[in-house]
């Protein structure tokens, strides 16, 4: 059935398919982590992810051919906000990089991203990466039936603004399932109580992009790469989330655990 604004309410069987796709996407990010190091090119990381998805997971890289995109992952380094195209660019000590991957398994999409450190980043870079994770986590924890997308966005922007960082407004999370980018649009800013009212069975991504400087963005001539206009650092994390009867379920859990990052637990359970 449909919710308001044509947001699809997924059945338990459909959410199970989304869960399987989401876990595979998260597994790709676990696999690639040990390869993110100084001296490697983002093209090499792309090839490793492609071969893993196709040969090991027996899945389909969702980004290849999507609106003409030719790569498997997006690799966004330092001041690149999102949609960085893998290339012969060599990673160097101190870089921060977001790797965003999407796969298709049995017709269902899994989509997730996370940040990686290359060697020893600056104190500012580490603070930005951790704050962005905390912002995503705060947004996810607002997900439950009866809450609104404004609640989610407000929680995210509150964390970012507390640290003096800015929230990118032009790019947002999205509904996902058997369609890659679907309704609703999930803004990473907002006002409490405003926006779409969440219902059990909705599935979408929460993927805040937070800048160390101003929020303004620039789209490069390649038509994909988005950078901070002031060339300040940017960070992003992304999870797929399903609204459950009493809270939420993260559909892209990290197989290697959360490391230094706090686990994300369902609504009503302290994290």
N, C-alpha and C positions, 0 to 999 in steps of 0.2 A: 504494500500500500504506500501511499504518498503522505508526506507531512506538508506543512506550509512551505511556500516558495519552492515546491517541487523537489524537496529533499527526500530521498528514498529511505524508507525504514527497512532495514535488513532483517531477514529471518535468522534464527539460530544456525541453520544450515549454511546460509550465505556468509555469516560472520565466521564460521569455521573455515570456509575457503579463504576469506580475507586473512584470517589468523595464520594459516599455513603460508600464504604468500608473504605476509609481513615477517614471519620468522625467517624465511629464506633470505629476504632482503637484509635483515639484521645480521644474518650469518655471513653475508658478503663483507659487511663492514668489519666484522671480527677478523675474517681471513686477511683482509688487506692491511690491518693495523701494523703488523710487524714489518711490512714493506715500506711504510711511510718513514723515510729517513733522508738525511742529507745526501745529495748525489743522485737520487733517483728522479726520473722525469715523470710528469703527470701522465704522459702517454703510456709509460710502462705500467703505471698503476691501473690505467684504463684497460690495458690488454690483460692483465692478471684477473681483473674483475670479470671481463667478458668471458674469458676461458673458464673461469670457475662457475659462472652462471650456466653456461652452455654445456660444458663437459661434465661437471660434477653434479650440479643441481638439476640438470635436464630441464632448465627453465628458459625463458626468453628475456633478453635485455630489453626492457620497455622503452628506453630512451632512443635506441637505434632506429632511425627513420622517423622519429616523432617530429612532425613539422619540419622535416629536413635535417634534424640533428643527426650527426654521424657517429657519435661516441656512446659508450656504455654508461659512464658516470659523468657527473659535473664535479670538477675539482677547482674550488674557489680559494685562492691563496691570498692571505694578508688583506689588502684593501678591496678584493673582489667580494662582493656581497653574495652573489649567486650566479649559477649557470656558467661558471668558468669552464671553457672548453679545454680538455686535455691536449697537451702539446709537447714539444721538446724542451719546455721550460724545466730547468733543474731545481729541485727543492734545495734550500740551504738552511744551515743552522739558524734557528731563531724564527723560522716561518711558522705560521699557523695555517692550517688548511682544512676546509670542509669538504668531505666527500659525500655526495648525494647519489644514491642508487635506487633504481626501481626495476622490479622484475615482474614477469607475468607467469603465473603457474595455473594451469587448468582454467585459463580465461580470467583470472583474478589478479589484481595488482597489489604489489607490496612496495612501499615507498618510505625511505628513511634516510637520515643523514646524521653525521656526527663530526665533531672537531678532533683534530690530531695536532700534537706538537711535533715540530721537527727540531730535535736537539733541545736547546734551552731558550725558550722565548722570553721576552721582556716581562717585567712585572705587570705592566699595563696589559699586555697580550693575555697573560694568564688570568688577570682579573676580569677582562672582557669575556673570555671563554667560559669561565666559571659563572659569571653573572648571567650570561645568555642561557646556560643550562638551567640555572635557578629560575629564570624567567619562564622557560618552557615548562618546567616542573610546576611552577605556581599556576600557570594556565591550565595544565592538565588536571590539577587537583580541584579546579572549579567545575569540572565536568560531571554532571549528574542530571537526571530528569528534572525539569522545572527551572534549571539555571538557564542563563542566556549567553549567547556569544559575546555580548558586551561584558559580562562578568569575566569571561576568559581573557578578553583583550585587556581589560582594566588590570587584571592581576599581572599580566605580562609587562605592561608599560610601567606599572608601579615599581617593579623590581629594577627595570632598566633605568628609570629616572632617578631612583634612589641613589644609584651609583654615578649619576651624571652622564649616562649614556643615552643614545637616541634610538628610536624604533623606526625601522624602515616601513613606509606606508604603502608603497606601490605594489608590493608583492606579499602574498598571504598564503595561508593554508587552504585546504580544499577538501571537498568530499571525494571519496575514493571507494572503489569496489570492483565491479566489472567494467567501469569507466575510470580512466586515469585521473582526469581532472573534472570533477562533478560539483554540483551544489552540495553544501553551502560554501561560500567564501568565508574563510576564518581569518578575520583581521586580528592583528596582534596589538591592537589598541582599542579602546572603547570606553563606554560608561556602564556602570553596574545597572542591571535590569533592562538594558536596551538590546535590541537585536533579536535574532531567532531564538525561540524557546526550545531547549534541547529535549529530545524524546529518546527513550530506550530504543536501540536498533540503529541509531545514526552512527555513521562511520566517517571520520575525517582526519586530516593531518593537522597538527599544531607544530609550526616550524618558524619561530621568531628569528628575524635577522636584526641584530643589534649592532649599532656603530659606536665606535669610541668617540667620534666627533659628531658632526651634524648629520641629520637624517637624509639629506639630499642625495640623490642617486644620478648616475649617468649610464646610459646604455651605449656600449661601444659599437663601432661600425659593423662588427661581425653579426650584429643582430641578436646576440645571445648574452654576452658577458655584461654583467651589471656591476659597477664599481661605485665606491663612495666618491661623491663629487669633490670632497676636500682631501681625498686620498688617505683618510684615517682608516684604521683597522676595522674589520667587520667580522662577526662570528654568527654562526647559525647551528641550531640543533633541530632535529625533526623526529617525531614519533607519529605513528598511526594510532588512533584511539577509537574505541567503540563505546558508546553510551550504554550502560547496563541498567538494570532495574533499580539499582541502589548506588550507582556511581559510575565507574569507568573501567575499561580494560585496555592496557597498552598492548597493541597487536604486534609491535616490533621490539620485543624485549631483547636485550643484548645477551648473547650466549655466554659471554665472558664476565657477566656481572657488571656492576656499576663503578668498580674501582674507587676513585676518590669522590665519586658523585653519589649523593643520597638516593636510595631506592625510591621509585615512584609507587605509592600505594593508593588503593582505591579510596574514594570519598568516605569520610567518616572515620578513617583509620589514620592516626597520627603518623607522619613520616619521619 
